[in-house]
């Protein structure tokens, strides 16, 4: 057999000669290669056949989760058929330095290897949906799922299927034959063409997930086997996790008595009973303070144990409380390995996708995943490979959707269709969890609604009555000056407003004359130290605190810890916050002021008042700010609430009754048929479904949970934040250190802040550095305030001390 060294000996003329020489290796049965290793000869490279077999095996195993293993097998065997071409094999040699003197060939020239398998699928299956389904996945396994017809005319699937590509006739004959696939689809289909089109597109994306995750894992196994070994952990079983949680809940309830404790116990019991029923769609309607978080987790773990499901996914509406929810869970499972609980959101997924960032992206292979609604649902409509990797691991999971009322009206139809599909065809149990349950059940008026929803709580209205702990009053219009005068009458209060800028303005007004001049503080003093808020800061703020998402998660946690301690000690504790404190944050104030918002937001705010029922009643004051104007969704929900409040007693509003809540959602959801798919996501999957003319990239662009585009910045908060950013700089684009990078990014989630795109762009260069990998770092420490967090109003300004070397 011709040795590798002989193969490349004296190659210095042109590509034609390389191909002629390579043709002789084909005749001598020389191996084809899938991947190379830096500075290694060809005999150390990965044989293509080995890679195809491994990807096919893993992809098939993943697809077995929804009875599509044969499809996963075909995808794995065909995805890299283009690598059998002479051009691709020559490319591997050239890129690894074996053709240093090759003339008339651009060194960075790449060879299309993903279109060949797609064209084969289309040719073999003809107009059958199977062919298009496989073609979408194979053609996009690096670039992402494409539109059927691209507006640019370059990357659409139709164009790819007509594209001239390198010859793959050298591939083994068995790799080019029609595979054995069942004639039936592995899913149950709807009754109308529009539903079937959506389902086929959903199935395509799930199959795509199986392929890309299998491909990434197989590639990582060859390129970085030590990183593959890091993945080999043995997490606790669901039975072990359920037992640990039961023990923790028993300890929490020990010695507890009174109406609140009894109601929480009843909620937990209802969840434990419901967990033993069949898989399906559930609702959990529990007032704030009713123990919803841990009770719903108890349902999830017990249900997963009964049905042998691999994971529980806990999705919450806001990135700002991911760390807190994950921390609550970690406090339960203190003895479990770190990999047991994965917290994942979009803050560590840069828009700029590189080979390294694709490999480091989470695939949710963990027993408990804490994520956001944004990450979960945007992934379910994604086209990018990194975003789709995790999708197959959502199958056969218990999915708890906390604060489900936060679903945007403009995405209601695609979201509800997705929930129904996950339950119908992918083995999921979904729990719609909220304190203000919107009626999402299908009806004549609400034709896009869900079917067969089972309520876990036997009598929600009665439970709400038992947990009534506050009196809500409407105090009308208030200027900032008038509001601050009211606030200062209370030693302990929580004031929640709708925007970050309003929170900062109120905090500034309340601290005037109490804070030292900015020039007196050095940048080092301005940056909050990692060991928490120091005595100087507490003296400066006199028990006054600010909370917003302009503070990184670690910073917010430190402030919240101090707030809870002061509340417990009976010390002055005055808090100005955005709505981040409303969902899942366990604090108990005697008085809460809430800027006018939706009924669901007011209910959440009320849940921070007299939470433990230690007082006869707590007071919640709803006010209408005059110094700030709301827009868009916030304005619409506030107007709906104002319309309902007009008919209630302003001094004691029955605002949280089930009747008012139902009327509120009638105003905001059911009457807006024209907005159920306002972004026209469903139109990306048109009928007739037989043509499979799907536009995946367009759907991904349209399906934006949060309308305002934002960018994530990592901030050097405290010693640990500084250290993690230094590690990120070293590892961010190093494919050989994927495991280390993954750990650093997981920790950096707590040191991230999201900025609106226009603010981000204004800060890039002077205040923010963007690494080649796409990760952004705050380099101007003056822009981060120890009270307010990141200060966009400090753009371009540096404290003199920060410029000293």
C-alpha positions, 0 to 999 in steps of 0.5 A: 500500500502506498504510504502517506508520505509517498502520497504527498511526495513532490506535490508542487505542480497544480491541483490536477496532478494532486487529483491524479495522484489521489486517484491512484490511492483510490484504486489502492483502497487508501482510506478517505478521511473525515477529520485531521489533527494538527501537526499529525500525519495522515495515518493519525487522521480519522477515517471517514467510514469510522466517522459516518458509522459513529454519527449514524449510531449516535444519531439513531439512538437520539432519534429513537426517543421519538421512534425515528431511529432509522431516520437518524441512521440515514442522516448519520451515514449520508451527512458527510458523503461529500468528503469522499470527493477527490477535491475534499480529500485534497483540501485536507492535505493542503490545509495540513501543510502537505502542499506548501508549494502548491501553485494557483490554489487559494490556501483557505479555499473550502470544499462543499461536502454537505450538499452531496448527501442532500442531493442523494436524498432528494434523488432517491426519494423524489417528491416524497416528504422523506427526501426533503426532510433528510435534505434539509438536515444534511444540507444544513448540518454546518450552516444551519437549516435553510429556507426552501427558497432563499431571498439571496438565491444562494443558500436556499435548499432548492438552490443547493439541490441544483448546485454543481458539486464535486463528484462522490462516485468513489463513495462505497456503493452501499452508501449510495443506495436507498435505505430501508425506511418505514413508509409511515411517519413516526408521529401522529398527524393532525387533521388539517394540512396547516397542522401537518405542515407545522408537524413535519417542520417540527419533526425535521428540526428534531431530526436535525438536532439528532444529527448535529449533536451526534456530529459534534459529539463524534467530532469532539471524541476524535479531536479532543477525547479528553473532553469526551471523557469529561462528559462521562458522569453518573448523575443521580437517578430520578428516584434518588433526586426525588428522595432527596427533595422529599427529605428536604421538604420535610425539614422545611415543613418541620415546626411550621404551622398556620394557614400559609404552611397548611396551604403549602402542604396541600399544594405539595400533596396535590403535586405528588398525587398528580405525578402518579398519573399518565403523561400529558398536559397539566396546569398548576394554579397556585398563588404567589407564596404557595410553595409553587417552585419546589412543589412543581419540582416535586411533581417533575421528579416523581413523574419522571421517576414513574415514567422513567424520563431522563430529565426535568426542564424548569423554564422561567420567564426572566434571565434575572432569576435563573441563578436564584432558581438554580441556587434553590435547587442546588441547596436541595441537592447539596451532595449531588455532582455539579453536573446534576443541575444545568442552568442555561440561557442565551447570555453565553451564546454569542450571535457570532457562531464559530467552530469553538462556540458550536462545540461549547454550546450546551446540549442539555444532557443533565437530569435537571435543566433550569432555563428561560422561556426565551432559550427554550422556545427560541431554540424550538424554532431555531435554525442555527446548529448550536441552538438546535443541538439540545432539542432531541434532549427535550423529548421525553422530559417533564417541562415546567413552564413557570409564569406561563402567563408571560407568553407574548400575545404575538407568539401565542399560536406557535407557542401553543402549537409547540406545547401541544406537539411536544405532548402529542408526539415527543413523550413530554409532560408539560406543566403550565405553572402560574399564580394567574392561570390564563385559560389556554384551553381550546374553545370555539372562541379560542381555536388555537387553544390546548386540549386535555389540560388537567388542573393539579390543584383540586379547587384553585379559587378556594386555595386563593382565598386561603392564601389571601394576605394583602389589601390592594389599593389604587392611589392614582397618578403620582409624580416621582416627587410625590411618590418618594414622599410617600415611600419615605414614610416607611422604614421597610418598603418595596417599590417596583417600576416598569423600566430600568431607567425609572428605577435608577431615577427614583433611587437617585432621587432618594439618595440625594444628599446621602451619597459621597461625591463620585470624585471621592470614590476610586474605580476600585471602590466603585466596583463592588467587591466579591465578598459582598456589600461592605459597611461603607456602602450600607452607611452610604445607602442608609438601608436603601437598595436598587435592583435591576438587570443592569446589575449582573446576577452575582451582584443582584444576589449579594444585594438580595442576601443583604435585603433578606437579612435586614428584613429578618433583623427588622432593620430599615430596608427600602428597595427600588426594583424593576419587575425582576423581583416579582417572579420567584424571588423570596422576600417578605415586605410589609408594604409594596408599591407597584407601578401600574402594569398588567394584572399578572404583574400586580399579582406577582408584586403582591406575592412579595408582601406579607408573604409568610402571613406573619401580619394580619394583612399587608398593603399593596399600593398601585400607582400611575407614574406621571414622569414616565410614559409606557410603550408597546406591550407594557402600555397595553397591559397597563391599560387593560388593568386600568380598565378593570380597576375602574369598576373596583373599590380603589381602597380595597380592590378585589383585583386578584379574584379568578373572575378579574384574572379571567377578564384580564386575559380575555382583554389581552389574549382571546380578543386579539385573534389578529395578533395570535401569530402577528409575526407570521411564524406559522406562515413559514410552514405553508401547506400543501405540506407534501411540497415541504416548502419550509422556511426555517431561517425566516421562522427563526428570525421572526420568532423573537420572544423579546422584541428588543434586540440585545447583546450580552456583556461580561462584567469584571464584578469582584475578584472572581469576575475578573479571574473568569474574564481572564480565563475567557480571554485565554480559552475563548477560541481554543478548540483544544480546551472546550471542556475548560471553556464550557465551565468558564462560560457556565460560571460567567452567566452570573457575571453578565448584563444584557444591553439594548443593541444601540447602547451596546454598539455605542460602547464597543471600542471605548468601553466594551471589547468584543473578542474574535469569538463574539463574546463581549467584555466590559473594559471600562470599570467606571461604567459599572456602579456599585449601586446601579450596575452597568451605567450606559450614561457613563459611555466613554467616561473614565475615572482618572484613577482608572487610566493610571498604570 
